[in-house]
């Protein structure tokens, strides 16, 4: 058996922006957008631009906020970000 493929995945992931660093950064940015921009700008756009009912837009804003907070807790729990 040949061992040519051993370590090749590790070598590929050691770039300037490795897959884990890029994934970590994208998850942190997504959590920030969901937590802060989700409840504010989404509600504004839905009410004023799309003319959606206020209760529906507020419910979606609250849901985005909860998803953002859950993602932050996930990132902290898995030590992707420190407390």
MMTF fields as JSON, N, C-alpha, C and O atoms, coordinates in Angstrom:
{
  "mmtfVersion": "1.0.0",
  "mmtfProducer": "UNKNOWN",
  "numBonds": 331,
  "numAtoms": 332,
  "numGroups": 83,
  "numChains": 1,
  "numModels": 1,
  "chainsPerModel": [1],
  "groupsPerChain": [83],
  "chainIdList": ["A"],
  "bondAtomList": [4, 2, 8, 6, 12, 10, 16, 14, 20, 18, 24, 22, 28, 26, 32, 30, 36, 34, 40, 38, 44, 42, 48, 46, 52, 50, 56, 54, 60, 58, 64, 62, 68, 66, 72, 70, 76, 74, 80, 78, 84, 82, 88, 86, 92, 90, 96, 94, 100, 98, 104, 102, 108, 106, 112, 110, 116, 114, 120, 118, 124, 122, 128, 126, 132, 130, 136, 134, 140, 138, 144, 142, 148, 146, 152, 150, 156, 154, 160, 158, 164, 162, 168, 166, 172, 170, 176, 174, 180, 178, 184, 182, 188, 186, 192, 190, 196, 194, 200, 198, 204, 202, 208, 206, 212, 210, 216, 214, 220, 218, 224, 222, 228, 226, 232, 230, 236, 234, 240, 238, 244, 242, 248, 246, 252, 250, 256, 254, 260, 258, 264, 262, 268, 266, 272, 270, 276, 274, 280, 278, 284, 282, 288, 286, 292, 290, 296, 294, 300, 298, 304, 302, 308, 306, 312, 310, 316, 314, 320, 318, 324, 322, 328, 326],
  "bondOrderList": [1, 1, 1, 1, 1, 1, 1, 1, 1, 1, 1, 1, 1, 1, 1, 1, 1, 1, 1, 1, 1, 1, 1, 1, 1, 1, 1, 1, 1, 1, 1, 1, 1, 1, 1, 1, 1, 1, 1, 1, 1, 1, 1, 1, 1, 1, 1, 1, 1, 1, 1, 1, 1, 1, 1, 1, 1, 1, 1, 1, 1, 1, 1, 1, 1, 1, 1, 1, 1, 1, 1, 1, 1, 1, 1, 1, 1, 1, 1, 1, 1, 1],
  "groupList": [{"groupName": "UNK", "atomNameList": ["N", "CA", "C", "O"], "elementList": ["N", "C", "C", "O"], "formalChargeList": [0, 0, 0, 0], "bondAtomList": [1, 0, 2, 1, 3, 2], "bondOrderList": [1, 1, 2], "singleLetterCode": "X", "chemCompType": "L-PEPTIDE LINKING"}],
  "groupTypeList": [0, 0, 0, 0, 0, 0, 0, 0, 0, 0, 0, 0, 0, 0, 0, 0, 0, 0, 0, 0, 0, 0, 0, 0, 0, 0, 0, 0, 0, 0, 0, 0, 0, 0, 0, 0, 0, 0, 0, 0, 0, 0, 0, 0, 0, 0, 0, 0, 0, 0, 0, 0, 0, 0, 0, 0, 0, 0, 0, 0, 0, 0, 0, 0, 0, 0, 0, 0, 0, 0, 0, 0, 0, 0, 0, 0, 0, 0, 0, 0, 0, 0, 0],
  "groupIdList": [1, 2, 3, 4, 5, 6, 7, 8, 9, 10, 11, 12, 13, 14, 15, 16, 17, 18, 19, 20, 21, 22, 23, 24, 25, 26, 27, 28, 29, 30, 31, 32, 33, 34, 35, 36, 37, 38, 39, 40, 41, 42, 43, 44, 45, 46, 47, 48, 49, 50, 51, 52, 53, 54, 55, 56, 57, 58, 59, 60, 61, 62, 63, 64, 65, 66, 67, 68, 69, 70, 71, 72, 73, 74, 75, 76, 77, 78, 79, 80, 81, 82, 83],
  "secStructList": [7, 7, 7, 6, 6, 6, 6, 2, 2, 2, 2, 2, 6, 7, 1, 6, 6, 7, 2, 2, 2, 2, 2, 2, 2, 2, 2, 2, 2, 2, 2, 2, 0, 0, 0, 0, 0, 0, 0, 0, 0, 0, 2, 2, 0, 0, 0, 0, 0, 1, 7, 7, 7, 2, 2, 2, 2, 2, 2, 2, 2, 2, 2, 2, 2, 2, 2, 2, 2, 2, 2, 2, 2, 2, 2, 2, 2, 6, 6, 1, 1, 7, 7],
  "xCoordList": [0.834, 0.0, 0.876, 1.889, 0.481, 1.225, 0.711, -0.487, 1.61, 1.22, 1.391, 1.666, 1.228, 1.422, 0.4, 0.74, -0.834, -1.899, -1.901, -2.657, -1.064, -1.056, -0.487, 0.595, -1.223, -0.763, -1.085, -0.864, -1.593, -1.859, -2.992, -2.967, -3.98, -5.065, -4.548, -4.968, -3.64, -3.087, -2.266, -2.322, -1.518, -0.693, -1.552, -1.211, -2.651, -3.528, -4.226, -4.511, -4.506, -5.25, -4.356, -4.859, -3.071, -2.153, -1.822, -0.648, -2.799, -2.567, -2.676, -2.772, -2.66, -2.822, -4.182, -4.286, -5.212, -6.541, -6.936, -7.528, -6.614, -6.968, -8.471, -9.163, -8.962, -10.396, -10.998, -12.095, -10.313, -10.86, -10.872, -11.805, -9.856, -9.829, -10.899, -11.56, -11.067, -12.092, -13.476, -14.346, -13.678, -14.969, -15.26, -16.382, -14.253, -14.407, -14.793, -15.701, -14.103, -14.386, -15.789, -16.51, -16.18, -17.513, -18.609, -19.649, -18.398, -19.391, -19.521, -20.627, -18.415, -18.459, -19.185, -20.01, -18.882, -19.555, -21.044, -21.876, -21.383, -22.793, -23.534, -24.662, -22.909, -23.534, -23.769, -24.819, -22.801, -22.958, -24.072, -24.868, -24.131, -25.18, -26.557, -27.493, -26.683, -27.978, -28.407, -29.588, -27.455, -27.8, -28.135, -29.087, -27.378, -27.563, -28.34, -29.26, -27.996, -28.663, -29.987, -30.905, -30.092, -31.323, -32.567, -33.524, -32.576, -33.781, -34.046, -35.189, -33.048, -33.277, -33.589, -34.674, -32.644, -32.813, -33.83, -34.522, -33.929, -34.919, -36.327, -37.177, -36.575, -37.905, -38.2, -39.304, -37.231, -37.428, -37.747, -38.697, -36.956, -37.186, -38.53, -39.218, -38.895, -40.164, -41.362, -42.34, -41.293, -42.437, -42.528, -43.598, -41.419, -41.464, -41.297, -41.89, -40.525, -40.264, -41.199, -41.827, -41.285, -42.104, -43.558, -44.392, -43.871, -45.236, -45.828, -46.999, -44.993, -45.439, -46.014, -45.616, -46.935, -47.562, -46.489, -45.485, -46.724, -45.76, -45.466, -44.307, -46.489, -46.316, -45.45, -44.604, -45.654, -44.861, -43.402, -42.497, -43.175, -41.798, -41.1, -39.915, -41.815, -41.223, -40.93, -39.919, -41.801, -41.57, -40.325, -39.526, -40.162, -38.973, -37.721, -36.682, -37.804, -36.669, -36.279, -35.093, -37.279, -37.008, -36.389, -35.47, -36.884, -36.33, -34.869, -34.038, -34.55, -33.163, -32.266, -31.122, -32.788, -32.032, -31.743, -30.622, -32.748, -32.581, -31.577, -30.75, -31.644, -30.679, -29.268, -28.317, -29.12, -27.814, -27.25, -26.069, -28.088, -27.648, -27.284, -26.29, -28.09, -27.786, -26.456, -25.683, -26.191, -24.919, -23.753, -22.689, -23.929, -22.874, -22.593, -21.433, -23.647, -23.445, -22.766, -21.936, -23.116, -22.466, -20.975, -20.139, -20.65, -19.243, -18.456, -17.297, -19.063, -18.392, -18.245, -17.195, -19.29, -19.271, -18.188, -17.508, -18.027, -17.03, -15.668, -14.784, -15.503, -14.242, -13.734, -12.528, -14.665, -14.29, -13.972, -13.069, -14.712, -14.394, -14.266, -14.915, -13.441, -13.27, -14.284, -14.797, -14.55, -15.534, -15.02, -15.718],
  "yCoordList": [-1.185, 0.0, 1.245, 1.311, 2.2, 3.441, 4.456, 4.507, 5.265, 6.291, 7.679, 8.637, 7.789, 9.08, 10.116, 11.295, 9.72, 10.657, 11.123, 12.026, 10.517, 10.878, 12.277, 12.577, 13.128, 14.48, 15.476, 16.672, 15.037, 15.977, 16.937, 18.096, 16.47, 17.361, 18.426, 19.581, 18.035, 18.995, 20.062, 21.243, 19.636, 20.592, 21.565, 22.743, 21.09, 21.974, 22.989, 24.102, 22.623, 23.523, 24.528, 25.344, 24.505, 25.42, 26.628, 26.964, 27.274, 28.474, 29.702, 29.611, 30.85, 32.106, 32.132, 32.495, 31.748, 31.606, 30.144, 29.742, 29.363, 27.953, 27.804, 28.739, 26.635, 26.387, 26.634, 27.184, 26.243, 26.425, 27.899, 28.347, 28.656, 30.078, 30.832, 31.717, 30.483, 31.118, 30.773, 31.64, 29.52, 29.082, 29.807, 30.257, 29.914, 30.593, 32.055, 32.561, 32.725, 34.129, 34.313, 35.218, 33.457, 33.567, 33.305, 33.964, 32.362, 32.094, 33.27, 33.594, 33.904, 35.061, 36.228, 36.89, 36.478, 37.561, 37.258, 38.149, 36.02, 35.639, 35.823, 36.316, 35.433, 35.605, 37.083, 37.45, 37.931, 39.369, 39.953, 40.764, 39.55, 40.06, 39.611, 40.41, 38.342, 37.843, 38.498, 38.787, 38.735, 39.291, 40.777, 41.223, 41.534, 42.982, 43.52, 44.318, 43.108, 43.644, 42.944, 43.549, 41.686, 40.94, 41.592, 41.847, 41.865, 42.448, 43.903, 44.353, 44.631, 46.04, 46.252, 46.715, 45.916, 46.219, 45.312, 45.742, 44.075, 43.185, 43.675, 43.686, 44.077, 44.595, 45.864, 46.031, 46.748, 47.992, 47.715, 48.273, 46.856, 46.546, 45.869, 46.154, 44.985, 44.274, 45.196, 45.099, 46.079, 46.964, 48.078, 48.316, 48.761, 49.943, 49.669, 50.373, 48.693, 48.436, 47.368, 47.558, 46.252, 45.141, 45.218, 44.449, 46.138, 46.35, 45.082, 44.76, 44.377, 43.181, 43.628, 44.664, 42.863, 43.182, 43.329, 42.618, 44.257, 44.577, 43.375, 43.127, 42.631, 41.481, 40.408, 39.805, 40.168, 39.17, 39.61, 38.804, 40.874, 41.351, 41.337, 41.012, 41.682, 41.628, 40.191, 39.923, 39.274, 37.857, 37.343, 36.611, 37.727, 37.316, 37.956, 37.303, 39.206, 39.871, 39.187, 39.01, 38.8, 38.081, 36.716, 36.289, 36.043, 34.731, 34.86, 34.036, 35.878, 36.09, 36.399, 35.949, 37.167, 37.484, 36.219, 36.018, 35.375, 34.134, 33.209, 32.585, 33.121, 32.3, 32.861, 32.094, 34.179, 34.799, 34.52, 34.204, 34.635, 34.35, 32.872, 32.535, 31.993, 30.559, 30.259, 29.43, 30.925, 30.729, 31.242, 30.622, 32.349, 32.859, 31.869, 31.606, 31.316, 30.326, 29.067, 28.468, 28.665, 27.517, 27.789, 26.928, 28.98, 29.331, 29.378, 28.965, 29.868, 29.923, 28.515, 28.17, 27.714, 26.357, 25.508, 24.736, 25.642, 24.863, 25.541, 25.119, 26.581, 27.32, 27.867, 27.96, 28.225, 28.884, 30.349, 30.928, 30.936, 32.267, 32.126, 31.273, 32.952, 32.894, 33.825, 34.758, 33.545, 34.34, 35.719, 36.52],
  "zCoordList": [0.0, 0.0, 0.0, 0.697, -0.77, -0.877, 0.125, 0.405, 0.666, 1.636, 1.045, 1.767, -0.265, -0.928, -0.488, -0.385, -0.227, 0.101, 1.54, 1.898, 2.374, 3.787, 3.937, 3.433, 4.631, 4.896, 3.806, 3.995, 2.687, 1.602, 1.951, 1.538, 2.704, 3.12, 4.079, 4.018, 4.96, 5.907, 5.182, 5.525, 4.193, 3.455, 2.662, 2.551, 2.114, 1.344, 2.237, 1.797, 3.484, 4.369, 5.069, 5.842, 4.835, 5.509, 4.658, 4.505, 4.114, 3.324, 4.196, 5.42, 3.548, 4.276, 4.969, 6.14, 4.241, 4.827, 4.696, 3.694, 5.694, 5.626, 5.775, 6.177, 5.451, 5.496, 6.863, 6.96, 7.916, 9.252, 9.652, 10.32, 9.256, 9.586, 8.811, 9.355, 7.551, 6.739, 7.266, 7.356, 7.61, 8.164, 9.477, 9.71, 10.323, 11.612, 11.409, 12.068, 10.498, 10.221, 9.672, 10.092, 8.734, 8.148, 9.178, 9.146, 10.082, 11.12, 12.085, 12.517, 12.423, 13.325, 12.654, 13.283, 11.391, 10.665, 10.511, 10.681, 10.193, 10.068, 11.384, 11.398, 12.491, 13.805, 14.104, 14.631, 13.773, 14.015, 13.147, 13.622, 11.891, 10.997, 11.468, 11.51, 11.822, 12.284, 13.586, 13.779, 14.479, 15.783, 15.718, 16.358, 14.966, 14.984, 13.787, 13.965, 12.591, 11.403, 11.129, 10.575, 11.508, 11.253, 11.837, 11.106, 13.132, 13.726, 13.322, 13.405, 12.898, 12.578, 11.103, 10.752, 10.25, 8.827, 8.149, 7.226, 8.59, 7.994, 8.281, 7.391, 9.509, 9.87, 9.085, 8.567, 8.994, 8.249, 6.784, 6.235, 6.156, 4.743, 4.514, 3.533, 5.409, 5.219, 5.402, 4.66, 6.372, 6.635, 5.599, 5.038, 5.34, 4.491, 3.002, 2.184, 2.638, 1.225, 0.672, -0.369, 1.374, 0.883, 1.327, 0.851, 2.235, 2.743, 3.363, 3.162, 4.119, 4.839, 6.175, 6.709, 6.707, 7.991, 9.083, 9.083, 10.0, 11.043, 11.936, 12.269, 12.326, 13.217, 12.562, 13.223, 11.278, 10.559, 10.487, 10.706, 10.183, 10.086, 11.448, 11.528, 12.511, 13.848, 14.257, 14.906, 13.885, 14.192, 13.478, 14.062, 12.215, 11.485, 12.082, 12.177, 12.481, 13.125, 14.425, 14.706, 15.224, 16.468, 16.181, 16.881, 15.166, 14.801, 14.369, 14.752, 13.58, 13.164, 14.356, 14.412, 15.307, 16.519, 17.323, 17.791, 17.481, 18.243, 17.553, 18.218, 16.232, 15.487, 15.66, 15.814, 15.636, 15.838, 17.222, 17.362, 18.241, 19.615, 19.759, 20.402, 19.161, 19.218, 18.534, 19.013, 17.427, 16.727, 17.561, 17.572, 18.253, 19.135, 20.259, 20.576, 20.865, 21.925, 21.384, 22.068, 20.159, 19.524, 19.331, 19.606, 18.86, 18.633, 19.935, 19.973, 20.987, 22.288, 22.867, 23.409, 22.753, 23.298, 22.637, 23.313, 21.349, 20.616, 20.569, 19.824, 21.358, 21.476, 20.152, 19.926, 19.283, 18.046, 18.336, 17.732, 19.257, 19.782, 21.295, 21.899, 21.895, 23.357, 24.012, 23.395, 25.255, 26.005, 26.293, 26.914]
}
